Amino acid sequence: MKGPSSGVWLMVAAMLILPAVDVLAKLLSQDLSPIQISFLRVTVQAVLLMIVMRKLPRLHYPWPLTRRLVISACLVNMAITAMIWALAYLPVANAVALFFVEPLLVMLLSAVILREPSSLVKYMLAFTGLVGAMIVIRPNWVIYGWHTLLPVCAALCYALYLVQIRALGGQIAPVPLQAYLSLVGAILLLLTLLIGQGSGIKELSWLSVSAAHWRYILALGAVSALTYWLISWAFTLSQASVLAPFRYLEIIGATMLGYWVFDEYPDALTWVGSGVILVSGFAVIFVDRHRVSAPTRS
């Protein structure tokens, strides 16, 4: 499969499959703790990625790079855990809609941390997207309480993770990078489980796993690994600016699967807030494209 259009189709496939990860996590969250689900997910994911690589990921790097990788592993697994925790309480579409403030947070954090150039228009669009998130949060807060903030926390952690990865400058190929982060994440989450086991806090404890759970766990790890692989492959074939708009297909997939599996349907304010977030995200993409394509004056 070659050519830019192939990258687009791979991205479309990944975004339509990705909501299955959220659905499987929500099904498991009825009986297992968020930390436990995250640990099992990244462990299966790490094993499958290493099978694809046919070897263990390289574990020894210079200290500055190792430090950045460990921070990245902490951030991405905090994002995964926060999202799984949110899915235990929120409808799938509502949680995914709130998570999609992440591209706007990446833009803001890249400007602050990496000193990447931005503009007043993009800052205003980011603020508008955050207003959209508040519209989604407002009715959900009444029903689900502080758990409504968990997808936003997941988005913030994931945005910080992407900024860290961007700072790596492509020093590690995507699949070995994901295998490394999954392996380190599994170790960190296992340590958290061991510490949390005696705390009496359900969300940090290991709960009984049945044979039925294992079917979902293996599917969760497999779908996660597949989507990572599809996205990585897509980015080798097409430019990031071409693929960016297709990320928002995940909201459509999440809404459809949430309705099909859990009979969940977003309320009017969730639709309005999601629309504001989507429009803000697409507008940022349009501004970036216009800036890149605009002729420079000599």
N, C-alpha and C positions, 0 to 999 in steps of 0.2 A: 504494500500500500504506500503510494508516494504522492507528493504534491500537496499544496496548501489546502485544497478542498478536502483531502483525506484527513488532515488534522482537525478540520471543523467537524466532520462526521464522527471522529473518535471522541471529540469533546462533547458532542450532543449525546452520544451513547453513554459516556461517563456521567453526565449530569442527570440523565433519565434513570440510570441505575443507582446513583448515589443515595436517593431517598430511601432505598431499601435498607441501607445501613441504619438510618434513623428508625425505621419501622421495626427492624430486628432488635435494636437496642431498647426500644420502648416495650416490646413484648418481653424481653428478658428482665427489664426493670421492675416488672410486677412481682418478681420473686428474688432477684439478686441485687446486690448493692452496686452503686455507680462505679466505685473503685474496682470492685471485682469484675464487672463487665468490661471496663477499660483494660484491666490487666489481661483478661482472657482474649479480648479482641486483638491487642497489640502483640500478644504472644503468638497467636495463630498467624497473624499477619507477618510477623518476623520470620516464622518458619517457612511460610509460603514464598516470601521474597527471597530467602536464602536458597530455597529449592530452585527458583528461577535463575538465581545467580550461580548456582551449583558450588557455592562456597560460603564461608562465613564472611561478613563484611569486615573490612579492615578496622581494627579497634584502636590502633596506636597512631596518633597524630601529634604534631608539635603542640605544646601546651596552649598557646593562644587559640588555636583552632579547636582543640579538644574542649576548652572552656566554652566556646561559642556553641559547639555541638551539644554539650550537656545542657546548656541553658535552653537551646532550641527544643531538645527532647522534653525538658520540664514544661515548657510553654505549650507545646502541641498536645501533650498528654493531659495537662490541666484543661485545655480547650475541649478535648474529647470527653473528659470526665464531667465537666460542667454541662456540656450538651446532653450527655446521657442522663445526668441528674435532672435536667430540665424536662426531658422527654418523659420522665416518670410522672410528671404532673401536668404539663402543657400538651395540647394537641400538636401533632407533628407540624402542620402548616404554620401555626402561630410561632412555634419555636424556631423553625427555619427562617421565617420572615424576619424575626428579631435578629437572628444571626447574620443576616445579610447587610447589617451596618458595617460588617468587616471590611469590604473593599474601601469604604469611605474612611475608616479608621486607619487602614494601611496608608492611604494618601496623606493623612494628617501626621501619622507617626514617621513616615519616610521623610517628610519635610522637616520635622523636629529633630529626629535622631540621625538620619543620613544626610541631612542638609540638601535633599533633592529639591530642585526648583518647583515652586507652585505658584498660584495666583489667587487674587481675591475672589474671583468667580468660583474657583474650585473649593475654597474655604466656605463660601456661602452655600454651595451645593452640599458639602459635607454637613454643615449645620442643618440644612433642610432635611437631609436624610436622617439625622438624629432626631429631628422633630417628628418625622414619620415613625421612628422607633417609639417615641413617647406616645404617639397616637395608638400604636399597637399595645403598649404596656398598660395604658390607662384602664381599659375594660378588663384586661387579663389580671391586673393587680387585684381587683375586687374579688375575683374568683379564686386565683391561685396564689395570692400573696407574694412574698419576696422571691419565690421560685421563678417569677416572671423575669427577674434580672439575670438569671443564670445563662440564657442564650447570649445576652449582651456581654457578660463576663467571658463566655466562650469566644465570642467574636473578638474581644480585646486581646485575650491570650493568643488567639490564632493570628491576629494582625501583628502582634509583637514577634511571633514566631516567623512570619513571612518576612518581616523586616530583618530579622537575624539571618535568615536564609539568603536574602538579597545581598546582605553584607558579605556573605561567603564568596560571592563573585564566581560561582560555578566551579569551585575548587574540587567538588566531589560530584560525580554523575548522579542523576536523580534516583535510580533504583538502589544503588549502594547507600546513598544518603538515607532513603526511607527505611532500608533494612537496619542501618545503624541506629536511627532514631527509634525504631520499633523495639530493637533489642535493649537499648538503654532505657527506654520507657518502661518495658516489662520489668526490668530490675528495680527501677524507682517505684513503680506501682506495687511490686511485691513487698518492698520495704515498708511502704505505706500501709499495706494490709497487715503486715506483721506487727507494726506499731499500733494500728487501730483495732486489732483483734481484741485486745484487753481493755479497750476504752469504753465498751458498752454502747458505742455509737453505731447504729445500724448501717449508715452510709459508708462507714470505714471498715466494716467487718466482712469476713468470708461467710457466706450463707450456703446452705446445702444445694448441691448441683445434681440434677437428675439426668437421666438419659435423654429425656425430651429437651432439656436445656442445651445439651451438647449439640444437638442438630442445629439449633439457632446460633450457638457460639461459633461452630465451624463455618456456617453460612456467613455470619457477620465478618469473621476474619477473611474469608475468601472474597466476599464482595468488596471489602475495604482494600485488599491487595489488588484486586482487578481494577477498581476505579483509579487507584494511584498509578498503576501501570498504564491505563488508557490515557490519563491526563499527561503523564510524562511523555508518552509517545506522541500525543497531539502537539505538545510544545516543541518537539523536535521537527515537526513538519510544517507548523504554521506559527506566525508571529503572535506574541501575547496580546497585542492590540486587536487582532482579528478574533481571537478566541474569547476575550473577556466578556462580550455580551452574552455568550451562550451559557455562562455560569448561572444566569438567572433562570434557566430552564429548571433548575433544581426546585424552585418554589412551586412550579406547575406540577412536577412529579410528586413533591411532598403532599400537595393538596389532594391529588388524585389517590395516592396510596393511603393517606390518612382517612379519606372518605371510604375507600374500599375496605380497608382492614378494620378500622375502629369506628366507622360511621361518624367521623368528625367533619364538621364543615365550618370554616371561619365565619365569624360574625361580620357585620357591615364595617365597623371601625377597624377591624383587622385588615379587611380588604383595602380600606382607604389608606391606612398606614403603610401597608405593603406596597401600594401603588406609589406613594410618596418616596419610599426607599428605592423602588425600581427606577422611577424617573430620575432621581438624583444620581443613582449609579450610572445609568445610561448617559446622562448629561456629562458626567465627569469623563466617561470614555470618549464622548463626542469632542469635548474640549481638548483632550489629549491628542486625538487624531488630527484635529484642526491645527493644533500647534505644531505637530510633526510635519504635516503636509504643507503648511504655509511656506511660501518662498522666502528665503532669507535675503536681506538687503546688504549689498556689499558697499 
